[in-house]
Amino acid sequence: MATQTVKPIPEGAHAITPHLVCAGAADAIEFYKKAFNAVEIHRIPGPGGKLMHGAVRIGDSMIMLADEYPEWGSKSPKTLAGTPVTIHLYVEDVDAVFAQAVAAGATPAMPVAEMFWGDRYGMLVDPFGHSWSVATHVKDMTDDELQQAAKTGCQ
């Protein structure tokens, strides 16, 4: 019998993959499809109609999702009254994606603007309490240029 070689990092995954806990993970999948053109990879239903595990692809990256299971210590930003984490999304056209996400139900937290570090950048909060920064890189900078820009841009 031939042995099958299993990749330690599955095909299409990266070494770091966000795993979001959502109050309503199935609704979150639909939101991410509308807001960020996510492609659904799979869903695994859990007890009581909850989503035990789901995955979507946004651009070249996978995001895993699950419903809250407080009995397992798995709570969403809505239950926790916020999140200390921001998911950063690079896109071709930040203005278009930002507007698309707002139209889909995201709340603007910081309008899109040119930033001193060379990105056109804005921040959103999705309907599930997760914070997103969305950016298009518009200027390559050396470390020296970045240090100098930070001195004037952060004042």
C-alpha positions as CSV (number, residue, x, y, z in Angstrom):
1,M,0.0,0.0,0.0
2,A,1.4,3.4,-1.0
3,T,1.8,6.1,1.7
4,Q,0.3,9.5,1.0
5,T,2.4,12.5,1.8
6,V,0.5,15.1,3.8
7,K,1.6,18.7,3.7
8,P,2.1,20.2,7.2
9,I,0.4,23.4,6.0
10,P,-2.6,22.5,3.9
11,E,-2.9,23.6,0.2
12,G,-4.1,27.2,0.0
13,A,-3.3,28.0,3.6
14,H,-0.6,30.3,5.1
15,A,1.4,29.8,8.2
16,I,-0.8,32.3,10.0
17,T,-4.6,32.2,9.4
18,P,-7.1,34.3,11.3
19,H,-9.9,32.3,13.0
20,L,-12.8,34.6,13.8
21,V,-15.4,33.8,16.4
22,C,-18.7,35.4,15.4
23,A,-22.2,35.7,16.9
24,G,-23.8,34.4,13.7
25,A,-20.9,32.9,11.7
26,A,-23.1,31.8,8.8
27,D,-24.3,35.4,8.4
28,A,-20.6,36.6,8.7
29,I,-19.7,34.4,5.7
30,E,-22.5,36.0,3.7
31,F,-21.3,39.5,4.8
32,Y,-17.7,38.8,3.8
33,K,-18.9,37.6,0.4
34,K,-20.7,40.9,-0.1
35,A,-18.1,43.2,1.6
36,F,-14.8,41.7,0.4
37,N,-15.7,39.3,-2.4
38,A,-14.9,36.3,-0.2
39,V,-15.3,32.8,-1.7
40,E,-16.7,30.2,0.6
41,I,-14.4,27.2,1.0
42,H,-16.6,25.1,3.4
43,R,-18.9,24.9,6.3
44,I,-19.2,22.3,9.1
45,P,-22.4,22.5,11.0
46,G,-22.4,22.0,14.8
47,P,-24.9,21.3,17.4
48,G,-28.1,23.4,17.6
49,G,-27.7,24.9,14.1
50,K,-24.5,26.7,14.9
51,L,-21.5,26.7,12.6
52,M,-18.7,24.7,14.2
53,H,-16.2,25.6,11.5
54,G,-16.3,27.6,8.2
55,A,-13.7,29.0,5.9
56,V,-13.6,31.7,3.2
57,R,-10.9,33.0,0.9
58,I,-10.4,36.7,0.5
59,G,-7.8,37.5,-2.1
60,D,-5.0,34.9,-1.5
61,S,-5.8,34.3,2.1
62,M,-8.1,32.0,4.1
63,I,-10.1,33.1,7.1
64,M,-11.7,30.5,9.3
65,L,-14.9,31.2,11.2
66,A,-17.0,29.6,13.9
67,D,-20.0,30.5,16.0
68,E,-19.6,31.4,19.7
69,Y,-19.4,28.5,22.0
70,P,-19.1,30.2,25.4
71,E,-19.1,26.8,27.1
72,W,-15.7,26.2,25.4
73,G,-14.5,29.7,26.1
74,S,-15.1,30.8,22.5
75,K,-16.6,34.3,22.5
76,S,-17.1,36.9,19.8
77,P,-16.2,40.6,19.9
78,K,-19.8,41.4,20.5
79,T,-19.9,39.3,23.7
80,L,-16.5,40.7,24.8
81,A,-17.6,44.3,24.0
82,G,-14.8,44.8,21.5
83,T,-11.6,43.4,20.1
84,P,-7.9,44.2,20.4
85,V,-7.2,42.7,17.0
86,T,-7.4,44.4,13.5
87,I,-7.4,42.3,10.4
88,H,-5.4,44.1,7.7
89,L,-6.6,43.6,4.1
90,Y,-4.5,44.8,1.1
91,V,-6.6,45.4,-2.0
92,E,-6.1,46.9,-5.5
93,D,-8.6,49.8,-4.9
94,V,-9.1,50.7,-1.3
95,D,-11.8,53.3,-2.0
96,A,-14.0,50.8,-3.9
97,V,-13.6,48.0,-1.3
98,F,-14.2,50.4,1.6
99,A,-17.4,51.7,-0.1
100,Q,-18.5,48.1,-0.9
101,A,-17.9,47.0,2.7
102,V,-19.9,50.0,4.0
103,A,-22.7,49.2,1.6
104,A,-22.7,45.6,2.9
105,G,-23.1,46.8,6.5
106,A,-19.7,47.7,7.9
107,T,-19.3,50.8,10.0
108,P,-16.5,53.2,9.0
109,A,-14.1,53.7,11.9
110,M,-11.5,55.8,10.0
111,P,-12.1,57.3,6.6
112,V,-9.8,56.3,3.7
113,A,-6.8,58.7,3.4
114,E,-3.2,58.8,2.4
115,M,-1.0,57.7,5.2
116,F,2.6,58.7,6.0
117,W,3.8,55.0,5.6
118,G,2.9,54.9,1.9
119,D,-0.6,53.3,2.0
120,R,-4.0,54.7,1.2
121,Y,-5.8,53.3,4.3
122,G,-9.1,53.2,6.1
123,M,-10.6,51.3,9.0
124,L,-14.0,49.5,9.4
125,V,-15.9,47.5,11.9
126,D,-17.9,44.6,10.5
127,P,-21.4,43.8,11.8
128,F,-19.9,41.0,14.0
129,G,-17.5,43.4,15.9
130,H,-14.3,42.6,14.0
131,S,-12.1,45.5,13.2
132,W,-10.6,45.7,9.6
133,S,-8.0,48.0,8.1
134,V,-8.2,48.1,4.3
135,A,-5.3,49.6,2.3
136,T,-3.8,50.0,-1.1
137,H,0.0,50.5,-1.1
138,V,0.7,53.6,-3.1
139,K,4.3,54.5,-2.3
140,D,7.4,52.4,-1.7
141,M,9.6,54.0,1.0
142,T,13.1,53.3,2.4
143,D,13.5,52.8,6.1
144,D,15.0,56.3,6.4
145,E,12.1,57.8,4.5
146,L,9.6,55.9,6.7
147,Q,11.3,57.1,9.9
148,Q,11.3,60.7,8.8
149,A,7.7,60.5,7.6
150,A,6.7,59.0,11.0
151,K,8.2,62.0,12.8
152,T,6.0,64.4,11.0
153,G,3.0,62.1,10.3
154,C,2.5,61.2,14.0
155,Q,2.5,64.7,15.5
